[in-house]
Amino acid sequence: MRGPCYSRDGRSPRHPPAYPRSATRKVRHMKIGIIGAGNIGGNLTRRLTAVGHDVAVANSRGPQTLTELADETGATPVTVEEAPRGARVVIVTIPLKNIPGLPAGLFDGAPEDLVVIDTGNYYPQQRDGRIAEIEEGLPESRWTERHLGRPVVKAFNGTYAQDLLDRPRPKGDPGRVALPVAGDDPEAKRVVRALIDELGFDTVDTGGLDDSWRQQPGTPVYGEAADAETVRKLLAEATPERTAEWRA
């Protein structure tokens, strides 16, 4: 089974269509670093630049491989080490198995109030192999947080990449989709929820990071595009046991 980083028909488009820029594009008002330029990272680059943020995007292959995305969006291609520099928010959106391979001291010197968003999911059978701590019950984003050495907010992990382009709606629109957000720091969650609202989605507070299992793969909310009321209901229905499909 393919996860939400893929399109709804299971394909992984190389060049999904760009979301149109607003005619009233805002002045760049927040610097955001994105580590990972796959389907989720690429489409977040498209959306965040479209609403006026100053985005620096990095991948494992180097900034020279990001010129097409940069030309399309106006984002700045950088190295992974450069992505957090001067950023208010850093989005880490790479395969879980690659988290331990990020540069040591990646966030050294970053301000204490830097907000780090983790979009990751554990796909043991498809991609990541067995990670013992997660198999034993550690929430995926808690595992990621320990490797990064910084608190994280879990968001965008159950969202189809194409939905980031196709489903933004104005606040109050009855068709507006809600995304679950989990984290321990209330201020960091406020920043993330405000950012998601700006992108055209509602949010639902899942609780602390230890409760983030409620939005992991295999839970009722994972991969669902639903309003806030439905998302709350699906989160409440979640159980911590992993099904065989999501275990190594």
FENRA-V596112 format. One record per residue. N is the residue number from 1. RES is the residue in one letter. D_CENTER is the distance of its C-alpha to the mean C-alpha in whole Angstrom. Layout:
# FENRA-V596112
n:N res:RES d_center:D_CENTER
n:N res:RES d_center:D_CENTER
This chain:
# FENRA-V596112
n:1 res:M d_center:19
n:2 res:R d_center:16
n:3 res:G d_center:13
n:4 res:P d_center:11
n:5 res:C d_center:10
n:6 res:Y d_center:13
n:7 res:S d_center:15
n:8 res:R d_center:17
n:9 res:D d_center:20
n:10 res:G d_center:19
n:11 res:R d_center:19
n:12 res:S d_center:17
n:13 res:P d_center:18
n:14 res:R d_center:18
n:15 res:H d_center:19
n:16 res:P d_center:17
n:17 res:P d_center:19
n:18 res:A d_center:18
n:19 res:Y d_center:17
n:20 res:P d_center:21
n:21 res:R d_center:21
n:22 res:S d_center:22
n:23 res:A d_center:26
n:24 res:T d_center:26
n:25 res:R d_center:23
n:26 res:K d_center:22
n:27 res:V d_center:23
n:28 res:R d_center:21
n:29 res:H d_center:20
n:30 res:M d_center:17
n:31 res:K d_center:16
n:32 res:I d_center:13
n:33 res:G d_center:12
n:34 res:I d_center:9
n:35 res:I d_center:10
n:36 res:G d_center:10
n:37 res:A d_center:11
n:38 res:G d_center:11
n:39 res:N d_center:11
n:40 res:I d_center:7
n:41 res:G d_center:7
n:42 res:G d_center:11
n:43 res:N d_center:10
n:44 res:L d_center:8
n:45 res:T d_center:11
n:46 res:R d_center:13
n:47 res:R d_center:12
n:48 res:L d_center:12
n:49 res:T d_center:15
n:50 res:A d_center:17
n:51 res:V d_center:17
n:52 res:G d_center:18
n:53 res:H d_center:16
n:54 res:D d_center:17
n:55 res:V d_center:14
n:56 res:A d_center:15
n:57 res:V d_center:13
n:58 res:A d_center:14
n:59 res:N d_center:15
n:60 res:S d_center:17
n:61 res:R d_center:20
n:62 res:G d_center:20
n:63 res:P d_center:20
n:64 res:Q d_center:23
n:65 res:T d_center:21
n:66 res:L d_center:19
n:67 res:T d_center:22
n:68 res:E d_center:21
n:69 res:L d_center:18
n:70 res:A d_center:19
n:71 res:D d_center:22
n:72 res:E d_center:21
n:73 res:T d_center:18
n:74 res:G d_center:20
n:75 res:A d_center:17
n:76 res:T d_center:19
n:77 res:P d_center:18
n:78 res:V d_center:19
n:79 res:T d_center:19
n:80 res:V d_center:16
n:81 res:E d_center:19
n:82 res:E d_center:19
n:83 res:A d_center:15
n:84 res:P d_center:15
n:85 res:R d_center:19
n:86 res:G d_center:20
n:87 res:A d_center:16
n:88 res:R d_center:15
n:89 res:V d_center:12
n:90 res:V d_center:10
n:91 res:I d_center:6
n:92 res:V d_center:7
n:93 res:T d_center:6
n:94 res:I d_center:9
n:95 res:P d_center:11
n:96 res:L d_center:12
n:97 res:K d_center:16
n:98 res:N d_center:15
n:99 res:I d_center:14
n:100 res:P d_center:18
n:101 res:G d_center:18
n:102 res:L d_center:17
n:103 res:P d_center:20
n:104 res:A d_center:21
n:105 res:G d_center:21
n:106 res:L d_center:18
n:107 res:F d_center:18
n:108 res:D d_center:22
n:109 res:G d_center:23
n:110 res:A d_center:20
n:111 res:P d_center:21
n:112 res:E d_center:20
n:113 res:D d_center:18
n:114 res:L d_center:16
n:115 res:V d_center:12
n:116 res:V d_center:10
n:117 res:I d_center:6
n:118 res:D d_center:5
n:119 res:T d_center:3
n:120 res:G d_center:7
n:121 res:N d_center:10
n:122 res:Y d_center:13
n:123 res:Y d_center:15
n:124 res:P d_center:19
n:125 res:Q d_center:21
n:126 res:Q d_center:19
n:127 res:R d_center:18
n:128 res:D d_center:17
n:129 res:G d_center:21
n:130 res:R d_center:22
n:131 res:I d_center:20
n:132 res:A d_center:23
n:133 res:E d_center:21
n:134 res:I d_center:19
n:135 res:E d_center:22
n:136 res:E d_center:24
n:137 res:G d_center:21
n:138 res:L d_center:19
n:139 res:P d_center:16
n:140 res:E d_center:13
n:141 res:S d_center:11
n:142 res:R d_center:15
n:143 res:W d_center:15
n:144 res:T d_center:13
n:145 res:E d_center:14
n:146 res:R d_center:17
n:147 res:H d_center:17
n:148 res:L d_center:15
n:149 res:G d_center:18
n:150 res:R d_center:16
n:151 res:P d_center:14
n:152 res:V d_center:11
n:153 res:V d_center:9
n:154 res:K d_center:7
n:155 res:A d_center:5
n:156 res:F d_center:4
n:157 res:N d_center:5
n:158 res:G d_center:9
n:159 res:T d_center:8
n:160 res:Y d_center:11
n:161 res:A d_center:10
n:162 res:Q d_center:13
n:163 res:D d_center:13
n:164 res:L d_center:11
n:165 res:L d_center:14
n:166 res:D d_center:16
n:167 res:R d_center:16
n:168 res:P d_center:16
n:169 res:R d_center:19
n:170 res:P d_center:21
n:171 res:K d_center:21
n:172 res:G d_center:23
n:173 res:D d_center:23
n:174 res:P d_center:24
n:175 res:G d_center:21
n:176 res:R d_center:18
n:177 res:V d_center:15
n:178 res:A d_center:14
n:179 res:L d_center:11
n:180 res:P d_center:11
n:181 res:V d_center:10
n:182 res:A d_center:12
n:183 res:G d_center:13
n:184 res:D d_center:16
n:185 res:D d_center:17
n:186 res:P d_center:18
n:187 res:E d_center:18
n:188 res:A d_center:14
n:189 res:K d_center:13
n:190 res:R d_center:15
n:191 res:V d_center:14
n:192 res:V d_center:10
n:193 res:R d_center:12
n:194 res:A d_center:14
n:195 res:L d_center:12
n:196 res:I d_center:10
n:197 res:D d_center:14
n:198 res:E d_center:15
n:199 res:L d_center:13
n:200 res:G d_center:15
n:201 res:F d_center:13
n:202 res:D d_center:15
n:203 res:T d_center:13
n:204 res:V d_center:15
n:205 res:D d_center:15
n:206 res:T d_center:15
n:207 res:G d_center:17
n:208 res:G d_center:17
n:209 res:L d_center:14
n:210 res:D d_center:17
n:211 res:D d_center:17
n:212 res:S d_center:13
n:213 res:W d_center:15
n:214 res:R d_center:16
n:215 res:Q d_center:12
n:216 res:Q d_center:12
n:217 res:P d_center:14
n:218 res:G d_center:17
n:219 res:T d_center:17
n:220 res:P d_center:18
n:221 res:V d_center:15
n:222 res:Y d_center:13
n:223 res:G d_center:13
n:224 res:E d_center:15
n:225 res:A d_center:15
n:226 res:A d_center:17
n:227 res:D d_center:19
n:228 res:A d_center:18
n:229 res:E d_center:22
n:230 res:T d_center:21
n:231 res:V d_center:17
n:232 res:R d_center:19
n:233 res:K d_center:22
n:234 res:L d_center:20
n:235 res:L d_center:18
n:236 res:A d_center:22
n:237 res:E d_center:23
n:238 res:A d_center:20
n:239 res:T d_center:22
n:240 res:P d_center:21
n:241 res:E d_center:23
n:242 res:R d_center:21
n:243 res:T d_center:23
n:244 res:A d_center:25
n:245 res:E d_center:22
n:246 res:W d_center:19
n:247 res:R d_center:22
n:248 res:A d_center:23
